[in-house]
Amino acid sequence: MLKGFMVPRSPLGQAPIDPPPPWHYSGDVVAVEFWADPVVTASMLPEGLSADPKTNGHALAMFIDWQFTASHDEYLDPARYQYREAFVLIDAQLGNRPVTHCPFIYVDNDAALARGWAQGFPKKLGSIFQTRTYVAPSPAAATVQAGARFAASVSAHGQRLAEARVTLREPIADPFTLFNRPTALVRYFPRLVKGQQDKPAVNELTVSITDDLKLVDMWRGEGQLSFPKASGEELHTLGPVKIGAGFRYGLSYSVTDLEVVKDFTR
């Protein structure tokens, strides 16, 4: 009997790309808030979501340096389970519920790619980098303090897709006053069968559930952000019409469940 939570399922169950939940994440975040053309952000929302008229095209560009583990000390295999990620979250509404939606996301690790598709994140492979902080004092350490500067970028297929910079100014006492929306996603898997290619096997509107969410040591400051135009991509259509604050903080949470709001195949 073949075993495994994900493919490739195998006789020993050691080959699958990812272990079963619970999944635990810890990472460092560089983020910049911005406003895009609200007509553009509205056009990126899937069925079941609507634009949030109160925030008028507000969005976040996020860059995260992640470490992952499941139940068997997977973090001790950093070659498989460390990764970096860049994505955009746009404000939206699920009925009267404020949420965010992720239209574009890039990751540099296949296991993270697979977990994202299982959740509804539309992940693509990319090359992501961000400034790290270190304990040992040095001009290269990027100590988290007023005036410190952090940068991040994402590229794919030889093209730069986004660049961000943040200059820290002040700590934030309660990060949840700023970051308090769950993320609504679409799990979509097409059929290849001729005559059924417009009838996806899976088409679900979901809300990501994050257990034991922690936002720590959050700092706010000035942000800079650009989305260069790139062939074969649409991230640049979110080109900021206004840039807000920049942020740097620590983030952790666990994933054990998923809320399915609507199954569009039924």
N, C-alpha and C positions, 0 to 999 in steps of 0.2 A: 504494500500500500504506500502510495506517495504521500509525503508529509510536507508541511510548510504553510505559513500564513499567506505568502505571496509566491509568485513564480520566481525561478524555476522550482517547482515542487519536486522532491527527490526522495529516494528510499530512506536516507538517514535524516533528512530534514535539515541538513547543514548548508545546502546550496541556495535556498531562497534569498532574494535580494534584501529582505528585511525580516526581522523577528516580529512576532505578534505584540500587540500592546500589552501592558502599558508602555508608552513612549515618553521619555523624559528629555527635556531640552534646556540648555543653559547657554546664554550668549551675550555678547556686547553689541550694542546698537548705536549706529550713527544715523540720524534721521533729519529730514528737512520737510517742514510743512509748506504747502504752496496751494495756489488757486489756479485752476485751468478754466478754459472756456466751459461754462456749464452745459452748453449744447453738446460739446464733445464728451464730457463725463457722462451725461445722461444717455448718450448713444451707446456707451459701453456696458450699460446695465442689462442683465439678463431678465427674462420673463419672471415676474414675481417681485422684482425690486423696482423702486421708483427713486427719482432724484430727491434729495433733501433740500427743500426750498430755503431752509434757514441758513444753510452753509454755502450755497451758491458756488459749487464747483471746488470745494475744499478737498484737499488730498494730502497724502504723506508719501514721501519717497524714503524707503527703509533699506538699510544695509546692515547685515548681521553676520557676525563671526560666531558660528555655532559649534557646540559639542553635544552629542546625542548618546543616550544609552537606553536600553530596554531593561530586561530583568536579569541579565547575565554579564554585567560589567562590560558592556560593549564599548564604553568609553576608553577601555584599555586597548582597543584596536583603533587608534586614531586615524590610520590610513583609510579605514572604511567609514568611520563615523564622525570625523570632523569635517565641516564644510562651511562654505560661505554662500550668502544669498542676497539678492537685491530684488525689491518689488515695490509696487505702488498700491496704495489703498485709497479708494475714493469714497467719499461720504455717500450714503444712500439711506433709504428707508425700506423696511419690511413691514408693510402695513403702517402702523404708527410707531414702529420700533426703530430707533436709530441704529444703523449698522454701517460697516464698511464693506466694500467689495474689491477683490483683487483681480484686475483685468490682465496684468502682466507680471511675471515673476521669473527670475533667472537663478540657477543654482549650479554649483560645480561638482556635484556628487550624485552618482546614479541611485544610491539608496534613498537619498533625500528626494530625488525626482520621483521615485516610485511612491513613497509615502505621501507626497504632495498630490499626485494623481488620485490616490485612494481617498483623500480628503476633499478634493475638488479644486486644489490650487493648480492653475494651468502652467506648470513649470516647464521651462526650456533650459537647455544647458548654456552656461555663460562663464565668463571669467570675472570674478569679483574680488576686490581688494579694499581694505580700509585700514586707517591708522589704528595701531594697537597701543595700549598703555601697559607699562611694566613697572614692577615694584622697585627695581634698582634705579636710583636717580641718574639721569643722563639727559642731555639735550634731545636724545632720540626716544626718550621714554614716554613722551606725551602725557605727563602727569595730569590727572583730572583736577583742574583748578581754574579759577578765573583767568581768562586770557589764553588758555590752552586752545590749540587748533587741531582739528581732526578733518580728514578728507576720506572720500570713498569714490569708487568708480565701478562700472560694469561694462564689459565688452562681450560681443558674441560674433563669431565668424569673421574675426579680424576687424570689427567695427566698434568704435566707442559708442555706447548707448546712453550713458548717464554719468555725470560728474557732480559731486557734492562737496561742500566745505562747511564746517561749523566752527565758530569761535565761541567758546564757553564764557558765560558772564555770571550766572548765579544758579545755585541749587534750587530744586523745586521740592517743597515740603511734602506735597501730596500728589504724586504723578497721576493718580486715578481721576483727578479733576480734569485732566487733559486727554488721557487715553482710557476711554470708558465705553467703547463700542465693540461688540463682537463682530466677527467677519462672516459675511454670507457668501457662499461659493456655489458653483455648479459642478457636480460630478457628471461628466459627459464621456461616454465611450461609444463610438460609432459601430455600426454593423458593416461588414465587408460584403455580405451576400448581395448578389445582383438583384435589383428590384426592391431591396430593403435598406439601401444606403442612406435614405432620408428618414429612417426609423431607428434611432440610436438604441442600443441595448440597455444603456443606463443614461438617464437624463433627470437628475435630481437637484432641486434647490435645497441647500443645506446651510446650517450655521455651525461654525467651528466651536467646539467646546474645549476650553482650556482650564484644566484643574490646577488648583494651587498656584495661581498666577502671581508672580512677583515682579515688581518694577522697582529697582534699587539704584541709589546714587545717581538720580537723574539731574542733569544740568541742562539749562537752557541758554541760548545765546543767539548770535546772528547766523543766518543760514544763507548759503549760495547754492544754486542748483541749475543745471542745464541738461537738456535732452537733445543731443545732436541727431540730425536726421540720418537714418540708416536704411539701406535697401533691405526689403524683406521684413521690416519691423514697423510697428505703429506706435511705439512708446513716445516718439517725438511729437505726435499729435496732441499730447498732453502738455506741450511746451508751456511753462508757467507764464501766466499773465500777471501774477503777483507772487512774491516769495515771502514767507513768514519766518518763524523762528526755526533755529536748528537745535537739535537735542543730542545728548550722549548719555547712555544709561545701560544698566545691566537688566537682563530679562531672563526669566525661567518659568516653565510651566510643564504640565504633563497632559498627555492625550490618552483617554481610555474610551471615548464615546464620540458620537456624531449625531447631531440633531437633523433629521430629514424633515424639511418643511413641506415639500411637494414633490411627488413622483410624476413627472410629465409624461411618462410612458403609459400611464393608466388612463 
